């Protein structure tokens, strides 16, 4: 079977069975409850527990060893298929929408910064409550996100997924990474004018289908696919990275680029405070400084909704911990975003006139190294079964991300019409920025 024939076969399969996807969504909701909710009611696992011997350990491995890294990696091969085919949150939001008042989507929700704020809040809260270590924290973060999805879905939009398009903390992240993926849904008869938002049509994430130019909002639900209709959308395969290489033709977005910068930094900060000895030194210094001023409240535990308070597991955060973790993550985010923005701005300046458009387009080159950093960092458990080869696998994946980012930067400059000689010079800031991201993540992934 040819590649085109295989693509048509996959398309036909999902179109034929798309009405049955509701059962898959229901099954995923059951799995979600089992992984997020059940561990809270079980005793803590013994020290020698494995994913095969204790459900709490299995649930933790399913979240951080399988779900997070594999969802990120899947966008390279299948785009945002997780969102449209499997995600229980998006499906729950759409189910609630059918029963809600279906109010008009407000401006604050449609604001492009909303998913950025959503991601930052969830990422920082996850660190302060210990989402990777405590079942109660996982239930709070993921269960709370599910409730938010249902609430927004119930209130806003008309037979649409306002949550998936405008507020999901992981949706925009997967959307950015889907731009480097091998899957795209393309209108058979594209209409000029550029990518646009509309509540008309069948698309649950409000894509104006005839004008569709980008991948980030497409959740691949197959509702827009009709092999017999000339004006429908069809599934196509492409070489990974193609959309970013030609990003100027696929609706580049400044908010998306700044999210890539900020998201990379805040996620990095969530790891560095755990591994850098300087954090503990800073904690001791600030604690002593506060006590000298009789700020004794800073040593009191805070509410469990905001921080980890688990004396039975010998982990109790006080206000000092909460303030310091949030501050360190915010500081690392600011520094990392500034470094990436400065490198991108320098490259855009060296490339020639048209600074703003060049800046936005060149910002996308960091997508591969950022994605690999998150996969290797968040999904460290994924590599545990490899034993002694885990470090080699991480290093190889990391190298691929670095080289791919450099290649994308070169191709973006070529698409901008930068001459080869000038392109070499304009590529150097991208090299510096990519290496900065890699080196910053090194202690969190490979140790000091």
C-alpha positions as CSV (number, residue, x, y, z in Angstrom):
1,X,0.0,0.0,0.0
2,X,1.3,3.5,-0.9
3,X,1.6,6.3,1.6
4,X,-1.4,8.0,0.1
5,X,-3.4,4.8,0.1
6,X,-2.5,4.3,3.8
7,X,-3.6,7.8,4.6
8,X,-6.9,7.4,2.8
9,X,-7.4,4.1,4.7
10,X,-6.8,5.7,8.1
11,X,-9.1,8.6,7.2
12,X,-11.9,6.2,6.1
13,X,-11.6,4.2,9.3
14,X,-12.0,7.2,11.6
15,X,-14.8,8.7,9.5
16,X,-16.6,5.4,9.5
17,X,-16.4,5.1,13.3
18,X,-16.5,8.7,14.4
19,X,-20.0,8.3,15.9
20,X,-18.6,5.6,18.1
21,X,-15.9,7.8,19.5
22,X,-18.2,8.7,22.4
23,X,-17.6,5.2,23.8
24,X,-13.9,5.7,23.6
25,X,-14.3,9.0,25.5
26,X,-16.4,7.3,28.1
27,X,-13.7,4.6,28.5
28,X,-11.0,7.3,28.9
29,X,-13.2,9.0,31.6
30,X,-13.2,5.7,33.6
31,X,-9.5,5.4,33.2
32,X,-9.0,9.0,34.3
33,X,-11.1,8.5,37.4
34,X,-9.2,5.3,38.2
35,X,-5.8,6.9,37.8
36,X,-6.6,10.3,39.5
37,X,-9.3,9.4,42.0
38,X,-8.7,5.9,43.3
39,X,-5.2,6.3,44.7
40,X,-6.5,8.9,47.2
41,X,-8.4,6.1,49.0
42,X,-5.6,3.6,49.0
43,X,-2.8,3.2,51.5
44,X,0.6,4.5,50.6
45,X,2.7,1.9,48.7
46,X,5.6,0.3,50.5
47,X,9.2,1.2,49.5
48,X,9.6,-1.8,47.2
49,X,6.3,-1.3,45.3
50,X,6.4,-1.4,41.6
51,X,3.7,-0.4,39.0
52,X,2.8,-4.1,38.8
53,X,2.3,-4.6,42.5
54,X,0.6,-1.5,43.8
55,X,-2.1,0.7,42.1
56,X,-0.8,4.0,43.6
57,X,2.6,3.3,42.1
58,X,1.0,2.2,38.8
59,X,-1.1,5.4,38.6
60,X,1.9,7.6,39.2
61,X,3.9,5.8,36.5
62,X,0.9,6.0,34.1
63,X,0.8,9.8,34.6
64,X,4.5,10.7,34.5
65,X,6.1,7.7,32.8
66,X,3.6,7.2,30.0
67,X,0.9,9.8,29.6
68,X,2.9,13.1,29.7
69,X,6.0,12.0,27.6
70,X,4.0,10.0,25.1
71,X,1.4,12.7,24.6
72,X,4.1,15.1,23.8
73,X,5.9,12.7,21.5
74,X,2.7,11.7,19.8
75,X,2.2,15.1,18.2
76,X,5.1,14.4,15.9
77,X,3.4,11.4,14.5
78,X,-0.3,12.0,14.9
79,X,-0.7,15.7,15.8
80,X,-3.3,16.6,18.4
81,X,-5.1,13.3,18.1
82,X,-5.0,13.0,21.9
83,X,-7.3,16.0,22.2
84,X,-9.8,14.9,19.7
85,X,-9.9,11.1,20.1
86,X,-8.9,10.4,23.7
87,X,-8.9,13.4,26.1
88,X,-11.7,13.0,28.7
89,X,-11.6,16.7,29.6
90,X,-12.4,18.0,26.2
91,X,-15.1,15.4,25.7
92,X,-16.6,16.3,29.1
93,X,-16.6,20.0,28.2
94,X,-18.4,19.3,25.0
95,X,-20.9,17.0,26.8
96,X,-21.6,19.8,29.3
97,X,-22.0,22.3,26.6
98,X,-25.0,20.4,25.1
99,X,-26.8,20.8,28.4
100,X,-25.7,24.4,29.3
101,X,-27.0,27.9,28.4
102,X,-24.5,28.1,25.6
103,X,-23.7,31.8,26.2
104,X,-21.5,33.8,23.9
105,X,-17.8,33.2,24.5
106,X,-16.6,36.3,26.4
107,X,-13.6,38.4,25.4
108,X,-11.5,37.4,28.4
109,X,-11.8,33.8,27.4
110,X,-11.0,34.5,23.7
111,X,-7.9,36.5,24.7
112,X,-4.8,34.8,23.4
113,X,-3.1,35.1,26.8
114,X,-5.7,33.0,28.6
115,X,-4.2,29.6,27.8
116,X,-0.8,31.0,28.7
117,X,-2.1,32.1,32.2
118,X,-3.8,28.8,32.5
119,X,-0.6,26.9,31.8
120,X,1.5,29.0,34.2
121,X,-1.0,28.6,37.1
122,X,-1.3,24.9,36.7
123,X,2.5,24.4,36.3
124,X,3.3,26.4,39.4
125,X,0.5,25.0,41.5
126,X,1.6,21.5,40.5
127,X,5.0,22.2,42.0
128,X,3.9,23.8,45.3
129,X,1.4,21.0,46.1
130,X,3.7,18.2,45.0
131,X,1.7,16.8,42.1
132,X,4.3,14.2,41.1
133,X,4.5,12.8,44.7
134,X,1.1,12.9,46.3
135,X,-2.2,11.4,45.0
136,X,-4.1,14.1,46.7
137,X,-2.2,16.7,44.8
138,X,-2.8,14.9,41.5
139,X,-6.5,14.8,42.2
140,X,-6.5,18.5,43.0
141,X,-4.6,19.6,39.9
142,X,-6.1,17.2,37.3
143,X,-9.5,16.9,38.9
144,X,-9.7,20.7,39.3
145,X,-8.8,21.1,35.7
146,X,-11.5,18.7,34.7
147,X,-14.1,20.6,36.7
148,X,-12.9,23.9,35.1
149,X,-13.3,22.3,31.7
150,X,-16.8,21.2,32.5
151,X,-17.8,24.5,33.9
152,X,-16.5,26.5,30.9
153,X,-17.9,24.0,28.5
154,X,-21.3,24.2,30.3
155,X,-21.4,28.0,30.2
156,X,-19.9,29.1,26.9
157,X,-20.1,28.3,23.2
158,X,-22.7,26.8,21.0
159,X,-21.9,23.1,20.3
160,X,-18.3,24.0,20.5
161,X,-15.2,23.3,22.7
162,X,-14.4,26.7,24.1
163,X,-12.3,25.0,26.7
164,X,-10.1,23.3,24.2
165,X,-9.6,26.3,22.0
166,X,-9.2,29.0,24.6
167,X,-8.3,27.8,28.1
168,X,-6.8,24.3,28.2
169,X,-3.4,24.5,29.9
170,X,-1.9,21.8,27.8
171,X,-3.8,22.5,24.6
172,X,-1.7,25.4,23.5
173,X,1.5,23.5,24.3
174,X,0.4,20.5,22.2
175,X,-0.8,23.0,19.5
176,X,2.7,24.6,19.2
177,X,4.3,21.2,19.0
178,X,1.8,19.9,16.5
179,X,3.3,22.4,14.0
180,X,6.3,20.2,13.8
181,X,4.2,17.0,13.3
182,X,3.7,14.8,10.3
183,X,-0.1,15.1,10.2
184,X,-2.2,17.9,8.8
185,X,-5.9,18.4,7.9
186,X,-6.0,20.5,4.8
187,X,-9.0,22.0,2.9
188,X,-9.4,20.5,-0.5
189,X,-10.4,23.9,-1.9
190,X,-8.6,26.5,0.3
191,X,-10.0,30.0,0.4
192,X,-7.6,32.9,0.6
193,X,-7.5,35.4,3.5
194,X,-5.6,33.5,6.2
195,X,-6.5,31.4,9.2
196,X,-9.6,32.7,11.0
197,X,-11.9,32.0,14.0
198,X,-15.6,31.3,13.5
199,X,-18.4,29.6,15.4
200,X,-20.1,28.6,12.1
201,X,-19.5,25.1,10.7
202,X,-18.8,21.7,12.2
203,X,-15.4,22.4,13.8
204,X,-15.6,22.1,17.6
205,X,-12.5,24.4,18.0
206,X,-14.0,27.1,15.8
207,X,-11.6,26.9,12.8
208,X,-12.8,28.5,9.6
209,X,-12.2,25.3,7.7
210,X,-11.9,26.7,4.1
211,X,-9.3,29.1,5.3
212,X,-7.4,26.7,7.6
213,X,-3.6,27.2,7.4
214,X,-2.2,26.0,10.7
215,X,-2.3,22.9,12.8
216,X,-2.3,24.2,16.4
217,X,-6.1,24.4,16.9
218,X,-7.0,21.2,15.1
219,X,-7.9,18.4,17.5
220,X,-8.3,15.8,14.7
221,X,-11.9,14.8,15.5
222,X,-12.5,13.9,11.8
223,X,-15.9,15.8,11.8
224,X,-14.8,18.0,8.9
225,X,-13.6,15.1,6.8
226,X,-15.8,13.9,3.9
227,X,-14.2,12.1,1.0
228,X,-17.2,12.9,-1.2
229,X,-17.5,16.6,-0.6
230,X,-15.2,18.9,-2.7
231,X,-15.2,21.6,-0.1
232,X,-14.4,19.4,2.9
233,X,-11.0,18.8,4.7
234,X,-8.8,15.8,4.1
235,X,-6.0,14.1,6.0
236,X,-2.5,14.5,4.6
237,X,0.9,13.5,5.7
238,X,4.0,15.7,5.5
239,X,7.6,15.7,6.4
240,X,7.9,16.6,10.2
241,X,8.9,20.2,10.7
242,X,7.5,21.4,7.3
243,X,4.9,23.8,8.8
244,X,7.5,25.6,10.9
245,X,10.0,25.7,8.1
246,X,7.4,27.6,6.1
247,X,5.8,29.2,9.2
248,X,5.2,32.6,7.4
249,X,2.6,30.8,5.3
250,X,0.9,29.2,8.3
251,X,-0.3,32.1,10.4
252,X,2.6,32.8,12.8
253,X,1.4,34.1,16.1
254,X,3.4,36.3,18.6
255,X,1.4,35.0,21.6
256,X,2.3,31.5,20.6
257,X,6.0,32.3,20.5
258,X,5.9,34.1,23.8
259,X,4.1,31.1,25.3
260,X,7.0,28.9,24.0
261,X,9.5,31.2,25.7
262,X,7.6,31.5,29.0
263,X,6.5,27.9,29.2
264,X,10.0,26.6,28.6
265,X,11.3,28.8,31.4
266,X,8.6,28.1,34.0
267,X,8.8,24.3,33.4
268,X,12.6,24.5,33.8
269,X,12.2,26.5,37.1
270,X,10.0,23.7,38.4
271,X,12.9,21.3,38.1
272,X,15.8,23.5,39.0
273,X,14.5,24.3,42.5
274,X,14.5,20.6,43.2
275,X,18.1,19.8,42.1
276,X,20.2,23.0,42.6
277,X,21.9,23.2,46.1
278,X,21.8,27.0,45.8
279,X,18.0,26.7,46.4
280,X,18.6,25.3,49.9
281,X,21.2,27.9,50.6
282,X,18.8,30.7,49.6
283,X,16.1,29.1,51.7
284,X,18.2,29.1,54.8
285,X,19.3,32.7,54.2
286,X,15.8,34.0,53.7
287,X,14.5,32.0,56.6
288,X,17.0,33.5,58.9
289,X,16.4,37.0,57.6
290,X,12.7,36.7,58.2
291,X,13.1,35.3,61.7
292,X,15.4,38.3,62.6
293,X,12.4,40.5,61.7
294,X,10.0,38.3,63.7
295,X,8.1,37.3,60.6
296,X,7.3,34.0,62.3
297,X,4.3,33.3,60.1
298,X,6.6,32.5,57.3
299,X,7.5,29.2,59.1
300,X,3.8,28.1,59.4
301,X,2.3,25.5,57.1
302,X,-0.2,27.0,54.6
303,X,-3.5,25.5,53.3
304,X,-3.2,22.2,51.5
305,X,-4.8,23.7,48.5
306,X,-1.8,25.8,47.9
307,X,1.1,23.7,49.2
308,X,2.2,20.2,50.2
309,X,1.1,19.5,53.8
310,X,1.7,15.8,54.3
311,X,3.3,15.2,57.7
312,X,2.5,11.4,57.4
313,X,4.9,11.4,54.4
314,X,7.4,13.8,56.1
315,X,6.8,16.6,53.7
316,X,5.3,19.8,55.0
317,X,5.7,23.1,53.1
318,X,5.6,26.4,55.0
319,X,4.9,29.8,53.6
320,X,8.6,30.3,53.0
321,X,8.7,27.2,50.7
322,X,5.6,28.4,48.8
323,X,6.9,31.9,48.3
324,X,10.4,30.7,47.3
325,X,9.2,28.1,44.9
326,X,6.9,30.5,43.1
327,X,9.6,33.2,43.1
328,X,12.3,30.9,41.7
329,X,10.0,29.5,39.0
330,X,9.0,33.0,38.0
331,X,12.6,34.2,38.0
332,X,13.8,31.3,35.9
333,X,10.9,31.9,33.5
334,X,11.8,35.5,33.2
335,X,15.5,34.9,32.6
336,X,14.9,32.0,30.1
337,X,12.3,34.0,28.2
338,X,14.7,37.0,28.1
339,X,17.6,34.8,26.8
340,X,15.4,33.2,24.1
341,X,13.9,36.5,23.1
342,X,17.2,38.2,22.9
343,X,18.7,35.5,20.8
344,X,15.7,35.6,18.5
345,X,15.7,39.4,18.3
346,X,19.4,39.4,17.4
347,X,18.8,36.8,14.6
348,X,15.9,38.8,13.3
349,X,18.0,42.0,13.3
350,X,20.9,40.3,11.5
351,X,18.5,38.8,8.9
352,X,17.5,42.2,7.6
353,X,14.4,44.5,7.4
354,X,11.0,43.4,8.7
355,X,12.1,42.8,12.3
356,X,8.7,42.0,13.8
357,X,7.7,39.3,11.4
358,X,11.2,37.8,11.4
359,X,11.2,37.7,15.2
360,X,7.9,35.9,15.4
361,X,8.8,33.4,12.7
362,X,12.3,32.6,14.1
363,X,10.9,32.1,17.6
364,X,9.4,28.8,16.4
365,X,12.8,27.2,15.9
366,X,13.0,26.4,19.6
367,X,9.9,24.1,19.5
368,X,11.9,20.8,19.1
369,X,14.5,21.4,21.9
370,X,11.7,22.7,24.2
371,X,9.6,19.6,23.5
372,X,12.4,17.2,24.0
373,X,13.4,19.0,27.3
374,X,9.8,18.5,28.6
375,X,9.6,14.9,27.4
376,X,12.9,14.0,29.1
377,X,12.3,16.1,32.1
378,X,8.7,15.4,32.9
379,X,8.8,11.8,31.6
380,X,11.9,10.6,33.4
381,X,10.1,7.5,34.5
382,X,9.7,6.5,30.8
383,X,13.4,5.8,30.6
384,X,13.7,3.8,33.8
385,X,13.1,0.4,32.2
386,X,16.2,1.0,30.0
387,X,18.4,0.8,33.1
388,X,22.0,1.6,32.3
389,X,21.0,2.8,28.8
390,X,18.6,5.4,30.1
391,X,21.2,8.2,30.0
392,X,22.2,7.2,26.5
393,X,18.6,7.4,25.3
394,X,18.0,10.7,27.0
395,X,21.2,12.1,25.5
396,X,20.3,10.9,22.0
397,X,16.8,12.4,22.2
398,X,18.3,15.6,23.5
399,X,20.8,15.8,20.7
400,X,18.0,15.3,18.1
401,X,16.0,18.2,19.6
402,X,19.1,20.5,19.5
403,X,20.0,19.6,15.9
404,X,16.3,19.8,14.8
405,X,16.0,23.3,16.3
406,X,19.1,24.5,14.5
407,X,17.9,23.0,11.2
408,X,14.5,24.8,11.6
409,X,16.2,28.1,12.2
410,X,18.2,27.6,9.1
411,X,15.1,26.7,7.0
412,X,13.1,29.6,8.4
413,X,15.8,32.1,7.4
414,X,15.9,30.5,3.9
415,X,12.1,30.9,3.6
416,X,12.6,34.6,4.6
417,X,14.8,35.0,1.6
418,X,18.0,35.6,3.5
419,X,21.1,35.0,1.4
420,X,23.3,32.0,2.3
421,X,26.2,34.1,3.5
422,X,24.0,36.4,5.7
423,X,22.1,33.3,6.8
424,X,25.2,31.8,8.5
425,X,25.6,35.0,10.5
426,X,21.9,35.2,11.4
427,X,21.9,31.5,12.5
428,X,24.5,32.1,15.2
429,X,22.1,33.7,17.7
430,X,19.7,30.8,17.2
431,X,22.6,28.4,17.9
432,X,23.4,30.3,21.1
433,X,19.7,30.3,22.2
434,X,19.3,26.6,21.5
435,X,22.4,25.7,23.4
436,X,21.3,28.0,26.3
437,X,18.0,26.1,26.6
438,X,19.8,22.8,26.4
439,X,22.4,23.7,29.0
440,X,19.8,25.2,31.4
441,X,17.9,21.9,31.3
442,X,21.0,19.8,31.7
443,X,21.1,19.8,35.6
444,X,17.4,19.0,35.8
445,X,17.6,16.1,33.4
446,X,21.1,14.6,33.8
447,X,22.1,15.9,37.2
448,X,24.9,18.2,38.3
